[in-house]
Amino acid sequence: MDYGQSNFYRIFLEHLPLLLVEDSEQLTLVWGERSEDRGSANADPRVFLYVNSRISVVTLILALAVQVLQAGNDAALMRFTSPIIDLHTLPTGGVRLYSQQLDVYDAIPSSPTWFRKTVTVNGAKVRRVSQVLRMNNVVLAVGHMLTYDGAASVVLRSTDFGSSFTPVVVGTDTLAITDACTATPQGQLFFVDRVGRLWMSGDLGTTWITKRWPSGITPGAAREVDMIDANTGVCVDGLRGVHFTTDAWTTLITPLVAKRPITRTQPSMINSSNWNRSLVLVQNTLYLTEATDVYRTPSSDLIWERWDSVAAMAVSADRKLMALFTIDGTLKVQKVDGSEVRILEANALPPHLLRIVGDTVIAYRPDTGPVIYAGTTRTQLRPLTTDKPIAHPSFQTPNEQWGVLTNTVDAQLIDIVRKDGKGLWHRDTVARFGPVRSMFTKGADTVVFNTNRAAVAYVPSSRKLVPYTVTTPLKDFLKHPIVRFRLLCAADELDSTHVRWVEYVAQGNKLVCAELVDSSNFGVKSQLITNSFTQDEIKQLLQTINEDGEELPTNDFVQLTPDVLAEYNNIVDTIFSTDAYFDPFDMYKAPPAAEDQARSCWTLFKNVVDELPKLTPEVIADAFRAYRHVPHDGHSRYVIEFQNRSGRLAVFSVDRADEAHPPLMLPWRGYCEGPTWQSFTTGLTALFSKGFPSESIPPMFAEMSRPAWYLVSIASYLDAVRYGRRHRWSNRVITPAARFK
């Protein structure tokens, strides 16, 4: 799996992992854990966290809206063995949900629990349901389904609102399966099967016929189809080509030739890797949803562009309204022309399913259940069951009065529970952040939850969540002099981890180092070195970190001298010749770049210097976190550990996880007997560079510490946000050139 171009940010905790496990689906880190701490308040669940990079992590963690459940409700969450793939509204105001295996559940506002509905399927094998359509009293399930003897492909049809389904044979082979079916307002149905054949029904799925594609569409090439009526529609083939018809696919309309270069990530159109894909034509614009990406192309200029600001969309059956979930956490509904926008919720969680029925919008997640937005009313139908009450939280405060449930590595919504006077646990509220790394009480009426990116405080008396800003984190630590500090560098090399460290010990008014310890699978050795820092130097650095706290970087934290600007210009004049964004072997990228595409990138990078004064600290911080390059030096981690005379530790670390390597080695993650915070103090990088033998520092550390890369990171981030171009640089040492001047 290519982690640099995938939709993941890696967020690591501050200490070193002992084991790295990798497969095609995820990357997992396993840390050492004392057996006696497992399940206790002191347990340290150091595991690998990954989230969709197109969703703002800050939005998810600091989302303040809280769904308060019924007081004293001890019901646990339901667990589903088959994913929910579709849902419809009920006349009662609730929602009917369909699983991939055609399990059916009804969730209604009057009950905190869901009801499993008994559904009968006569004479068919259900392997995988992809979509469920409801047309008046007819319910149609499509996907991968066969006759009972496995000889023919079928769709399942119900005329009693989905209580029982009868198979309708579509094709006499086993290949007429689909991931999406489109219905016109007049009731005609169309779908493209997994071998590119077009199937049509004019009687709400009672009978089906196949239609031969006209000349111009290669047999077997079609991937998706959408019809706005019985005659007019659009087809997309496996090479992303777009074809139109106005006579029910008897002939084709000659498509327009694109007049501009491809500048954005393209859809893959590969059936084996994207089952969940759908196409819709709205007002001369095509929208293609593929997995978690949304693409669009105007019919007047057939170039696909990923809609980078949108993570999920849905269109009403009459194609008049569109529901959108944007990457900043906003859920909104609007007319398809973009007018009359209505914000349904800010700081929302990314939905797994998004549907719009009339003007009612439904967003579904397994942890929230369906959330119904009807006018100004918001109704959440969380999947609770009465099978098992809360016995014990999975994680709790040291005083054992507060805890959290469902604290999984990818949790974005958690249950906060509280112990009553009888020692029984009750759900107090549901909060939109997670996972929780540690938690503690602050005063008489505040609980602080420390996540991997920020701390959040919960005030039970008001049931409010507020950001918990870490200020002067080293105040108590600085009350005692520093007796030692250690600089450590670890790099994964094939089947081993190579660790080097130097330790500085107090001697009078200095902190002195005498050796470099080098440990690997070949053994441990040491190298004599002589280096020192004054106590005042270290104290001044720690005071600066303490004063800054969680303050974000500003435009002046790097001095852009003429030499730095000249170096940046040299980098930009060379960089696009090695830009891995234009790698033709990645199916999610555009074909190799034309000269004018590279020139467009070059212009944006050159102009970023003029944009710097307009950028907020939040944008600068996001640019650091989003930075990518192609690694050549293994997986390197850097740790600085200070110890004062009282024995307290202050630990700072930077973890270069695969392609993620912050410019200037920022931000450093800090921890000192409290919530973790991020320090953008450049002095930590300078200390490591001066205090560690230069020949033992990985070359990339020195390269990325050059101030010119600060500008590269900003320009890369802006290019990704605005134009979908996500750059990765394969050169470690950039040399001047004049390629795109």
Disulfide bonds with the S-S distance in Angstrom:
none
